[in-house]
Amino acid sequence: MAELQRVPRAVAAYARDFPDGHVIPRDRHPRGQLVYGVTGVMTVKTPHGTWVVPPQRAVWVPPGTDHESRMYGAVAMRTLYVEPRAARAMPDRCCVVTVSPLLRELILEATRLPAEYDERGREGRVMRLVLDELAASPAEPLHLPQPRDKRLQRICAAILAHPGESASLEGWAGRVGASARTLARAFARETGMGFSTWRQQARLAAALQRLAAGAPVTAVALDCGYASPSAFTAMFRRALGKRPSDYFRHAAAEAATSPRASR
């Protein structure tokens, strides 16, 4: 990976497969990084929060950003390192983006090209199209902002440890020594979302991690605080456009047609 930071090209591509539970320790790169998993689920953690990366999504990590990655399920990671000048059209903060079928195929093709590809020929045109498609990819709200307030951190840590936790802010108020109104204002100020939205995002993140590891939908639904599998499925479908079983079945079918890591 260090060598790819110095390659004299605007984009460098890297392919590697990881087992369930693998952690890439905290690091930072001079280039921006697009982290995409053909299979499995990843989380990318920075000082500002955690981004969830299921199949058909990718996370953009701007240049110079400290980040740690964790794998859930077998992850076929395909990543792009983008030189800062070539990344000027991308956001200056981490975000999850949709990987369209075209962008997916471009990412896979990029990993097959030599590191010092021909900039003036077909290979260079492929990489320029990668950048165009990446800049046009819509961002998605698969993000768990990390609050600075110690009271909110206590609440968030408890929910992440037990996503089925159903206490309201009124219920938390007595535990952390603040009124529900104070906590609500602090959540909006520090995370940009309300408490209920943050908790739902946390539950979705937990669900994706468990599903990627092979847990059954019914068990995941109940563990994540949903009254029934149908209620969980409705939430999942609103967030990701497919039922849980269909989502991971589609990802598995795509993976079957993808080349194996060669770098």
C-alpha positions in Angstrom: 0.0 0.0 0.0 2.9 2.4 0.8 4.3 1.9 -2.7 1.0 2.8 -4.3 1.0 6.2 -2.5 4.1 7.1 -4.6 3.1 5.7 -8.0 3.3 8.5 -10.6 -0.4 8.3 -11.6 -3.6 10.0 -10.5 -5.2 6.8 -9.4 -3.7 3.6 -8.0 -5.9 0.5 -7.4 -5.4 -2.3 -4.9 -7.2 -5.6 -4.4 -7.1 -7.8 -1.3 -9.3 -10.3 0.4 -9.7 -10.4 4.2 -11.2 -12.9 6.7 -14.0 -12.1 9.1 -12.8 -10.0 12.1 -9.7 -8.7 10.4 -8.7 -5.2 11.4 -6.5 -2.8 9.4 -5.0 -0.6 12.2 -5.3 3.1 12.3 -3.4 4.8 9.4 -3.4 7.8 7.2 -2.5 8.2 3.6 -1.4 11.2 1.5 -3.9 10.2 -1.1 -7.7 10.0 -0.8 -9.0 6.5 -0.6 -12.2 4.8 -1.9 -12.9 1.7 0.2 -15.2 -0.8 -1.5 -16.1 -4.3 -0.6 -17.5 -6.7 -3.2 -18.5 -9.0 -0.4 -18.9 -8.6 3.4 -19.4 -5.5 5.4 -16.7 -3.0 6.6 -16.7 -0.3 9.1 -14.3 2.6 8.8 -13.7 4.5 12.0 -12.2 8.0 12.2 -12.0 10.6 15.0 -15.3 12.0 13.7 -17.4 8.9 13.7 -17.9 5.5 12.1 -19.0 4.8 8.5 -20.7 1.5 7.5 -19.8 0.0 4.2 -22.1 -2.8 3.0 -21.9 -4.3 -0.5 -23.0 -1.9 -3.3 -21.6 1.0 -1.2 -18.2 2.5 -0.7 -16.7 5.0 1.7 -14.6 8.0 0.6 -11.7 8.8 3.0 -10.1 12.2 2.2 -6.3 12.6 2.1 -4.6 12.7 5.5 -7.6 11.3 7.5 -6.8 8.9 10.3 -8.9 5.8 9.9 -9.2 2.2 11.0 -11.1 -0.5 9.1 -12.8 -3.7 10.5 -14.2 -6.6 8.5 -17.4 -8.5 9.1 -17.8 -11.7 7.1 -15.3 -12.5 4.3 -14.5 -9.2 2.7 -13.2 -8.8 -0.9 -11.9 -5.3 -0.7 -11.1 -3.3 -3.8 -9.7 0.2 -3.1 -8.6 3.2 -5.0 -6.0 5.7 -3.9 -6.6 9.1 -5.6 -3.9 11.8 -5.7 -5.0 15.0 -4.0 -5.2 17.1 -7.1 -7.3 14.5 -8.8 -9.6 14.3 -5.8 -10.6 18.0 -5.7 -14.1 17.2 -6.9 -14.6 14.9 -3.9 -15.9 15.9 -0.4 -13.4 17.0 2.2 -15.0 14.7 4.8 -15.7 11.0 4.9 -18.9 9.8 3.3 -20.6 6.7 2.1 -21.4 6.7 -1.7 -23.5 4.4 -3.9 -21.5 2.2 -6.2 -23.5 2.0 -9.4 -23.1 -1.0 -11.7 -20.8 1.1 -14.0 -18.6 2.3 -11.1 -18.4 -1.2 -9.8 -17.1 -2.5 -13.1 -14.7 0.4 -13.4 -13.3 -0.3 -9.9 -12.8 -3.9 -10.8 -11.1 -3.1 -14.1 -8.8 -0.6 -12.3 -7.5 -3.3 -10.1 -6.5 -5.3 -13.2 -4.5 -2.5 -14.7 -0.7 -2.1 -14.1 0.2 0.4 -11.4 1.9 2.6 -14.0 -0.8 2.4 -16.6 -0.7 4.1 -20.0 -2.2 7.6 -19.3 -2.7 8.4 -22.9 -4.4 5.2 -24.0 -7.4 3.1 -23.0 -6.1 2.6 -19.4 -5.9 6.3 -18.8 -9.4 6.8 -20.1 -10.7 4.1 -17.8 -9.1 5.9 -14.8 -10.5 9.3 -15.8 -13.9 7.7 -16.1 -13.5 6.2 -12.7 -12.9 9.8 -11.3 -15.9 11.2 -13.2 -18.3 8.4 -11.9 -16.9 8.7 -8.4 -17.5 12.5 -8.3 -21.1 11.9 -9.5 -21.9 9.2 -7.0 -24.6 10.2 -4.4 -23.7 10.2 -0.7 -25.8 8.0 1.7 -26.5 8.5 5.4 -24.6 5.3 6.6 -22.7 7.3 9.2 -22.6 7.2 13.0 -21.2 10.6 14.2 -19.2 10.4 17.4 -20.3 13.0 20.0 -17.8 14.8 22.2 -20.2 15.2 25.2 -19.4 12.6 27.8 -23.1 12.0 28.6 -23.8 11.3 24.9 -20.8 9.1 24.6 -22.1 7.0 27.5 -25.5 6.6 25.8 -24.0 5.9 22.4 -21.5 3.3 23.8 -24.4 1.5 25.5 -26.5 1.3 22.3 -23.5 0.1 20.2 -22.9 -2.6 22.8 -26.6 -3.6 23.0 -28.4 -2.3 19.8 -31.7 -3.7 21.2 -31.6 -1.1 24.0 -34.9 0.7 23.8 -34.7 3.3 26.5 -36.0 6.8 25.4 -34.1 10.0 26.1 -36.4 10.4 29.1 -35.2 7.0 30.3 -31.5 8.0 29.8 -31.9 11.4 31.5 -31.8 10.0 35.0 -28.9 7.7 34.2 -26.5 10.4 32.9 -27.6 13.3 35.0 -29.2 15.6 32.4 -32.8 16.4 31.3 -34.2 14.8 28.2 -34.5 18.3 26.6 -30.8 19.0 27.2 -29.8 15.6 25.8 -32.0 16.1 22.7 -30.4 19.5 22.0 -26.9 18.1 22.5 -27.6 15.2 20.1 -28.7 17.6 17.4 -25.8 19.9 18.0 -23.1 17.3 18.1 -24.2 14.7 15.6 -26.5 16.6 13.2 -29.3 14.1 13.8 -31.9 13.3 16.5 -31.5 10.6 19.1 -34.0 8.2 17.4 -32.3 8.6 14.0 -28.9 8.0 15.5 -30.1 4.9 17.2 -31.7 3.6 14.0 -28.4 4.1 12.2 -26.6 2.2 15.0 -29.1 -0.6 14.7 -28.7 -0.8 10.9 -24.9 -0.9 11.3 -25.2 -3.7 13.9 -27.6 -5.6 11.7 -25.3 -5.4 8.6 -22.4 -6.7 10.7 -24.4 -9.6 12.0 -25.9 -10.5 8.7 -22.6 -10.4 6.9 -21.3 -12.9 9.5 -24.2 -15.3 8.6 -26.7 -14.6 11.4 -30.4 -15.4 10.5 -32.6 -12.4 9.9 -35.0 -13.3 12.7 -32.3 -13.4 15.3 -30.8 -10.1 14.0 -34.2 -8.4 14.1 -34.8 -9.3 17.7 -31.2 -8.6 18.8 -31.5 -5.1 17.3 -34.7 -4.2 19.1 -37.3 -4.8 16.5 -40.6 -6.3 17.5 -40.8 -8.6 14.5 -38.7 -9.6 11.5 -41.2 -7.8 9.3 -40.6 -4.5 11.1 -36.9 -5.0 10.7 -37.2 -5.9 7.0 -39.3 -2.7 6.4 -36.6 -0.5 8.0 -33.8 -2.3 6.1 -35.7 -1.9 2.8 -36.2 1.8 3.4 -32.5 2.2 4.1 -30.9 0.0 1.4 -33.6 -0.6 -1.2 -33.9 -4.4 -0.7 -34.9 -7.0 1.9 -32.0 -8.3 3.9 -32.0 -11.7 2.3 -32.2 -10.2 -1.2 -29.5 -7.7 -0.5 -26.9 -10.2 0.5 -28.0 -12.7 -2.1 -27.5 -10.0 -4.8 -24.1 -9.2 -3.4 -23.1 -12.9 -3.4 -24.2 -13.2 -7.1 -22.1 -10.2 -8.0 -19.1 -11.6 -6.1 -19.3 -14.8 -8.1 -18.6 -12.9 -11.3 -15.8 -10.8 -9.8 -12.1 -11.5 -10.3 -10.1 -12.7 -7.3 -7.6 -10.4 -5.7 -4.3 -10.4 -7.7 -2.3 -7.8 -5.7 
